């Protein structure tokens, strides 16, 4: 089981590090979809193979929704030399990372637990989540003026309200396994974001010649993926998950494989270079025309390969089909990142090599060490344990903040909230 968990952690960690080059919601959605496919691939559940695209879509929606949160200035709080501000920065990164994990893990868990006997009423759930997001944002931000990241966007409150509404839906409809996965992923992704910021500070102090921001991003994905997989592989699930209709797979494929990558492409400088007149020559020098053409070719090939696989497999996905989809979706994500950073035009960075190495290790583990089926290990964890995990993680983060302020003087990009 631990190899399976490691594969998901490595996958989401690598995808989230790459996501840092895209930013915003579409990049997070693409990374979330990749992580979900890794989870399904190593799960050994044949009924989950059939709904792999729906699981990827739910994960993409959850992780992607967190992309509306602004956290750049919060990272700066963590760089402060004052303990109160540094602790605030790291703990708020725990909250922000936790919201990513809450929505991503929660929606994925609900998709896994939805069965013929007890189906998730998605329309009602989404309506409740939207209403919860609006109400909590209005109450905390507009009424109480409870600001985390002034003067930047306080969209974290929308995600908090949506997440709380989702948890309430799970609790009252007894989707207990999905609830467990959501909470585990909240703790894991939250810890990963805070710990990643600490590693970023440490790397800057030691003057390590590497993109330490990327290290922070890798950590939220890795720890979020590990906690997600652990929550899934130690929970009870219906013996037979609900089988998707043909139209559901087609819609999921269109959204996950076509719509999300196209949004990433449209939001990048590539789109402006190919289809608009760049505002200045700097844009052309930063992202070359050849890189834009390469990115467009990558997208077209992704669409064609995925369309062929979808047409060949139909509804009846097997492990081999999920593996091919995972390989295509993840591999082209890496190729697209190479295009956007100019790797195909001669600008090759050290983290590019690590993406390829991670991808190779993941494929090696999947082929050689992850079984085609294994027994899930149901673990009964008392409620007090969940509170204990939370207290321990919060305390560890406070300790990391205490260490951080004694490691450095003034750092570039540091901010004080108080």
C-alpha positions as CSV (number, residue, x, y, z in Angstrom):
1,X,0.0,0.0,0.0
2,X,2.8,2.4,0.8
3,X,4.3,2.3,-2.7
4,X,0.8,3.1,-4.0
5,X,0.6,6.1,-1.7
6,X,4.1,7.2,-2.7
7,X,3.1,7.1,-6.4
8,X,0.2,9.5,-5.8
9,X,2.3,11.8,-3.7
10,X,5.1,12.0,-6.2
11,X,2.6,12.5,-9.0
12,X,0.6,15.3,-7.4
13,X,3.8,16.9,-6.1
14,X,5.4,17.0,-9.6
15,X,2.2,18.2,-11.2
16,X,1.8,20.9,-8.6
17,X,5.4,22.1,-9.1
18,X,4.8,22.3,-12.8
19,X,1.5,24.1,-12.1
20,X,3.4,27.0,-10.6
21,X,4.5,27.9,-14.1
22,X,0.8,28.2,-15.2
23,X,-0.9,29.6,-12.1
24,X,-4.5,30.3,-11.5
25,X,-7.4,27.8,-11.7
26,X,-6.8,26.0,-15.0
27,X,-3.2,25.0,-14.0
28,X,-4.4,23.7,-10.6
29,X,-7.2,21.8,-12.3
30,X,-4.9,20.1,-14.7
31,X,-2.6,19.0,-11.8
32,X,-5.6,17.8,-9.8
33,X,-6.8,15.7,-12.7
34,X,-3.3,14.1,-13.0
35,X,-3.2,13.2,-9.3
36,X,-6.6,11.6,-9.5
37,X,-5.7,9.5,-12.5
38,X,-2.6,8.3,-10.5
39,X,-4.8,7.3,-7.6
40,X,-7.2,5.4,-9.8
41,X,-4.3,3.7,-11.6
42,X,-2.8,2.2,-8.4
43,X,-6.1,1.5,-6.7
44,X,-6.7,-1.9,-8.2
45,X,-10.4,-1.2,-8.3
46,X,-11.9,-2.2,-11.7
47,X,-15.1,-0.2,-11.0
48,X,-13.0,2.9,-10.5
49,X,-11.2,2.4,-13.8
50,X,-14.6,2.8,-15.6
51,X,-15.2,6.2,-14.0
52,X,-11.6,7.4,-14.1
53,X,-12.5,10.5,-16.2
54,X,-15.3,11.4,-13.7
55,X,-12.9,11.0,-10.8
56,X,-10.3,13.1,-12.6
57,X,-13.0,15.8,-13.3
58,X,-14.1,16.0,-9.7
59,X,-10.5,16.3,-8.5
60,X,-9.8,18.9,-11.1
61,X,-12.8,21.0,-10.0
62,X,-11.8,20.8,-6.4
63,X,-8.1,21.6,-6.7
64,X,-8.8,24.1,-9.5
65,X,-11.4,26.0,-7.4
66,X,-8.6,26.7,-4.8
67,X,-6.8,28.6,-7.6
68,X,-8.8,31.7,-6.9
69,X,-7.0,32.1,-3.6
70,X,-4.3,34.8,-3.4
71,X,-1.3,33.7,-1.3
72,X,1.7,35.6,-2.6
73,X,1.7,38.1,0.3
74,X,1.1,35.4,2.8
75,X,4.3,33.7,1.7
76,X,6.0,37.1,2.5
77,X,4.6,37.0,6.0
78,X,6.4,33.7,6.5
79,X,9.7,35.5,5.6
80,X,9.3,38.0,8.4
81,X,11.9,38.3,11.2
82,X,9.1,38.8,13.7
83,X,7.7,35.6,15.3
84,X,4.1,36.8,15.3
85,X,4.2,37.6,11.6
86,X,6.2,34.6,10.6
87,X,3.9,32.3,12.6
88,X,0.8,34.0,11.1
89,X,2.2,33.5,7.6
90,X,3.0,29.8,8.0
91,X,-0.3,29.1,9.8
92,X,-2.3,30.9,7.1
93,X,-0.5,28.9,4.4
94,X,-1.7,25.9,6.4
95,X,-5.2,27.2,6.0
96,X,-4.9,28.0,2.3
97,X,-3.2,24.7,1.5
98,X,-5.9,23.0,3.6
99,X,-8.6,24.6,1.5
100,X,-7.1,23.2,-1.7
101,X,-7.0,19.8,-0.1
102,X,-10.5,20.1,1.4
103,X,-12.2,20.8,-1.9
104,X,-9.9,18.5,-4.0
105,X,-10.0,15.5,-1.7
106,X,-13.7,16.0,-0.8
107,X,-15.1,16.1,-4.3
108,X,-12.9,13.1,-5.3
109,X,-14.1,11.2,-2.3
110,X,-17.7,11.8,-3.0
111,X,-17.2,10.6,-6.6
112,X,-15.7,7.3,-5.2
113,X,-18.5,6.8,-2.7
114,X,-21.4,7.5,-5.0
115,X,-23.1,4.2,-5.7
116,X,-26.3,2.9,-7.2
117,X,-27.7,2.6,-3.6
118,X,-26.6,6.1,-2.5
119,X,-25.8,8.6,-5.2
120,X,-24.5,12.1,-4.8
121,X,-27.0,14.7,-5.8
122,X,-24.4,16.9,-7.6
123,X,-26.7,19.7,-8.6
124,X,-27.9,20.2,-5.0
125,X,-24.4,19.9,-3.6
126,X,-22.9,22.5,-6.0
127,X,-25.8,24.9,-5.2
128,X,-25.2,24.5,-1.5
129,X,-21.4,25.0,-2.0
130,X,-22.0,28.2,-4.0
131,X,-24.4,29.5,-1.4
132,X,-22.0,28.6,1.4
133,X,-19.2,30.4,-0.4
134,X,-21.2,33.6,-0.9
135,X,-22.5,33.6,2.7
136,X,-19.2,33.0,4.5
137,X,-17.4,35.5,2.3
138,X,-20.1,38.1,3.0
139,X,-20.1,37.4,6.7
140,X,-16.3,37.2,7.3
141,X,-15.1,39.8,4.8
142,X,-17.9,42.2,4.2
143,X,-19.4,42.2,7.7
144,X,-16.6,41.4,10.1
145,X,-13.8,42.7,8.0
146,X,-11.8,39.6,8.8
147,X,-9.0,40.0,6.3
148,X,-6.2,37.5,5.7
149,X,-4.4,39.0,2.8
150,X,-5.0,42.8,2.6
151,X,-5.1,44.5,0.2
152,X,-5.3,41.5,-2.0
153,X,-8.3,39.2,-2.8
154,X,-9.9,37.5,0.1
155,X,-11.4,34.7,-2.1
156,X,-10.1,32.1,0.5
157,X,-13.4,32.8,2.4
158,X,-15.4,31.7,-0.6
159,X,-13.5,28.4,-0.7
160,X,-14.0,28.1,3.1
161,X,-17.7,28.5,2.8
162,X,-17.9,26.1,-0.1
163,X,-15.8,23.5,1.8
164,X,-18.0,23.8,5.0
165,X,-21.1,23.4,2.9
166,X,-19.6,20.3,1.4
167,X,-18.7,18.8,4.8
168,X,-22.2,19.4,6.0
169,X,-23.6,17.6,3.0
170,X,-21.3,14.7,3.6
171,X,-22.1,14.5,7.3
172,X,-25.9,14.6,7.0
173,X,-26.0,12.2,4.1
174,X,-23.5,9.9,5.8
175,X,-20.8,9.9,3.1
176,X,-18.4,9.0,5.9
177,X,-15.5,7.8,3.8
178,X,-15.5,10.9,1.6
179,X,-15.6,13.0,4.8
180,X,-12.6,11.2,6.1
181,X,-10.7,11.7,2.9
182,X,-11.5,15.4,2.8
183,X,-10.2,15.9,6.3
184,X,-7.0,13.9,5.8
185,X,-6.3,15.8,2.6
186,X,-7.0,19.1,4.3
187,X,-4.3,18.4,7.0
188,X,-1.8,17.0,4.5
189,X,-2.0,19.8,1.9
190,X,-2.1,22.4,4.6
191,X,1.0,21.0,6.3
192,X,2.7,20.7,2.9
193,X,2.2,24.4,2.1
194,X,3.5,25.6,5.4
195,X,6.5,23.2,5.4
196,X,7.2,24.1,1.8
197,X,7.5,27.8,2.8
198,X,9.9,26.9,5.6
199,X,12.0,24.9,3.1
200,X,11.9,27.9,0.7
201,X,13.3,30.2,3.5
202,X,15.9,27.6,4.3
203,X,17.0,27.3,0.7
204,X,17.2,31.1,0.3
205,X,19.3,31.4,3.5
206,X,21.7,28.7,2.3
207,X,21.8,30.4,-1.1
208,X,20.9,27.1,-2.9
209,X,21.0,27.8,-6.6
210,X,17.5,26.4,-7.3
211,X,13.9,27.6,-7.7
212,X,12.9,27.4,-4.1
213,X,9.4,28.6,-4.8
214,X,9.0,25.5,-6.9
215,X,10.1,23.5,-3.8
216,X,7.3,25.0,-1.8
217,X,4.8,24.1,-4.6
218,X,6.1,20.6,-4.8
219,X,5.5,20.1,-1.1
220,X,1.8,21.1,-1.1
221,X,1.3,18.6,-3.9
222,X,3.4,15.8,-2.4
223,X,1.9,16.0,1.1
224,X,-1.6,16.6,-0.3
225,X,-1.2,13.5,-2.5
226,X,0.1,11.3,0.2
227,X,-2.7,12.3,2.6
228,X,-5.3,11.9,-0.1
229,X,-4.1,8.4,-1.0
230,X,-3.8,7.4,2.6
231,X,-7.3,8.5,3.3
232,X,-8.6,6.6,0.3
233,X,-6.7,3.4,0.8
234,X,-7.6,3.2,4.5
235,X,-11.4,3.9,4.1
236,X,-14.4,1.7,3.4
237,X,-16.0,2.1,0.0
238,X,-19.0,0.6,-1.7
239,X,-18.3,-2.8,-3.3
240,X,-19.4,-1.5,-6.6
241,X,-19.2,2.2,-7.5
242,X,-21.9,3.6,-9.8
243,X,-21.0,3.0,-13.4
244,X,-21.0,6.1,-15.6
245,X,-23.2,6.6,-18.6
246,X,-21.5,7.0,-22.0
247,X,-22.5,10.7,-22.2
248,X,-21.0,11.3,-18.7
249,X,-17.6,10.0,-19.8
250,X,-17.7,12.0,-23.0
251,X,-18.5,15.2,-21.1
252,X,-15.8,14.5,-18.5
253,X,-13.3,13.8,-21.3
254,X,-14.3,17.1,-23.0
255,X,-13.8,19.1,-19.8
256,X,-10.7,17.4,-18.4
257,X,-8.8,16.7,-21.6
258,X,-9.9,19.6,-23.9
259,X,-11.3,22.5,-21.9
260,X,-8.8,22.6,-19.0
261,X,-5.7,22.4,-21.2
262,X,-7.1,25.0,-23.6
263,X,-7.7,27.4,-20.7
264,X,-4.1,27.0,-19.6
265,X,-3.0,27.7,-23.2
266,X,-5.4,30.7,-23.5
267,X,-4.2,32.2,-20.2
268,X,-0.5,32.0,-21.2
269,X,1.5,34.4,-23.3
270,X,1.3,31.8,-26.1
271,X,-2.2,32.7,-27.0
272,X,-1.4,36.4,-27.4
273,X,1.7,35.7,-29.5
274,X,-0.1,33.4,-31.9
275,X,-3.5,35.1,-32.2
276,X,-2.9,38.7,-31.1
277,X,-0.3,41.4,-31.6
278,X,2.2,41.4,-28.6
279,X,2.2,44.7,-26.8
280,X,6.0,44.9,-26.9
281,X,9.1,43.0,-28.0
282,X,9.8,41.8,-24.5
283,X,6.9,39.4,-24.8
284,X,8.4,37.9,-27.9
285,X,11.8,37.5,-26.3
286,X,10.4,36.0,-23.1
287,X,8.3,33.4,-24.8
288,X,9.4,32.8,-28.3
289,X,7.2,32.1,-31.3
290,X,8.6,28.6,-31.7
291,X,7.7,27.9,-28.1
292,X,4.1,29.0,-28.9
293,X,3.9,26.8,-31.9
294,X,5.3,23.8,-29.9
295,X,2.7,24.4,-27.2
296,X,-0.1,24.4,-29.7
297,X,1.2,21.2,-31.3
298,X,1.3,19.6,-27.9
299,X,-2.3,20.5,-27.2
300,X,-3.5,19.2,-30.6
301,X,-1.6,15.9,-30.0
302,X,-3.1,15.6,-26.5
303,X,-6.6,16.0,-28.0
304,X,-6.0,13.5,-30.8
305,X,-4.4,10.8,-28.6
306,X,-7.1,11.2,-25.9
307,X,-9.9,11.1,-28.5
308,X,-8.5,7.9,-30.0
309,X,-8.3,6.3,-26.5
310,X,-11.8,7.4,-25.6
311,X,-13.2,6.1,-28.9
312,X,-11.4,2.8,-28.5
313,X,-12.3,2.2,-24.9
314,X,-15.8,3.7,-24.7
315,X,-17.2,3.1,-21.2
316,X,-15.3,-0.1,-20.5
317,X,-12.0,1.3,-19.2
318,X,-9.4,-1.2,-17.9
319,X,-6.2,-0.6,-16.1
320,X,-4.2,-0.5,-19.3
321,X,-6.5,2.2,-20.6
322,X,-6.1,4.3,-17.4
323,X,-2.4,3.9,-17.6
324,X,-2.3,5.2,-21.2
325,X,-4.6,8.1,-20.3
326,X,-2.3,8.9,-17.3
327,X,0.8,8.7,-19.4
328,X,-0.7,11.0,-22.1
329,X,-2.2,13.5,-19.7
330,X,0.8,13.8,-17.5
331,X,3.4,13.6,-20.2
332,X,1.9,16.3,-22.3
333,X,1.5,18.4,-19.2
334,X,5.3,18.3,-18.8
335,X,5.9,19.0,-22.5
336,X,3.6,22.0,-22.2
337,X,5.5,23.3,-19.3
338,X,8.7,23.0,-21.2
339,X,7.2,25.1,-24.0
340,X,6.0,27.8,-21.7
341,X,9.4,28.2,-20.0
342,X,11.3,28.2,-23.3
343,X,13.0,24.8,-22.9
344,X,12.5,24.0,-26.6
345,X,14.1,27.3,-27.5
346,X,17.3,26.7,-25.4
347,X,16.3,28.0,-22.0
348,X,16.6,24.9,-19.8
349,X,16.3,25.1,-16.1
350,X,17.3,22.7,-13.3
351,X,13.8,21.9,-12.3
352,X,13.0,20.7,-15.8
353,X,15.4,17.8,-15.2
354,X,13.7,17.0,-11.9
355,X,10.2,16.9,-13.6
356,X,11.5,14.3,-16.0
357,X,13.3,12.3,-13.3
358,X,10.1,12.3,-11.1
359,X,8.0,11.2,-14.1
360,X,10.5,8.3,-14.8
361,X,10.4,7.2,-11.2
362,X,6.6,7.3,-11.1
363,X,6.4,5.2,-14.2
364,X,9.0,2.7,-12.9
365,X,7.1,2.3,-9.6
366,X,3.7,1.9,-11.4
367,X,5.0,-0.8,-13.8
368,X,7.3,-2.7,-11.3
369,X,5.9,-2.3,-7.8
370,X,2.2,-1.3,-7.8
371,X,0.0,-4.4,-7.8
372,X,-3.0,-4.6,-10.1
373,X,-5.1,-5.2,-7.0
374,X,-4.7,-5.1,-3.3
375,X,-6.8,-5.1,-0.1
376,X,-7.7,-1.7,1.3
377,X,-6.9,-1.5,4.9
378,X,-9.8,0.0,6.8
379,X,-8.6,1.8,9.9
380,X,-11.0,3.0,12.6
381,X,-9.7,6.3,13.9
382,X,-11.4,7.9,16.8
383,X,-12.6,11.5,16.6
384,X,-10.2,12.6,19.2
385,X,-7.3,11.4,16.9
386,X,-8.4,13.9,14.2
387,X,-8.2,16.8,16.8
388,X,-4.9,15.5,18.0
389,X,-3.5,15.4,14.4
390,X,-4.6,19.0,14.0
391,X,-3.1,20.2,17.2
392,X,0.2,18.4,16.5
393,X,0.5,19.9,12.9
394,X,-0.3,23.4,14.1
395,X,2.3,23.1,16.9
396,X,4.9,21.8,14.5
397,X,4.2,24.8,12.2
398,X,4.7,27.2,15.1
399,X,8.0,25.5,15.9
400,X,9.1,25.9,12.2
401,X,8.2,29.6,12.4
402,X,10.3,29.9,15.6
403,X,13.3,28.2,13.8
404,X,12.8,30.3,10.7
405,X,13.1,33.7,12.3
406,X,16.4,32.7,13.9
407,X,17.9,31.6,10.5
408,X,17.9,34.9,8.7
409,X,17.8,38.7,8.8
410,X,15.8,40.7,6.3
411,X,14.7,38.7,3.3
412,X,13.6,39.9,-0.1
413,X,9.8,39.8,-0.4
414,X,9.2,39.8,3.4
415,X,6.0,41.4,4.7
416,X,4.5,42.1,8.1
417,X,0.8,41.7,8.7
418,X,0.9,43.2,12.2
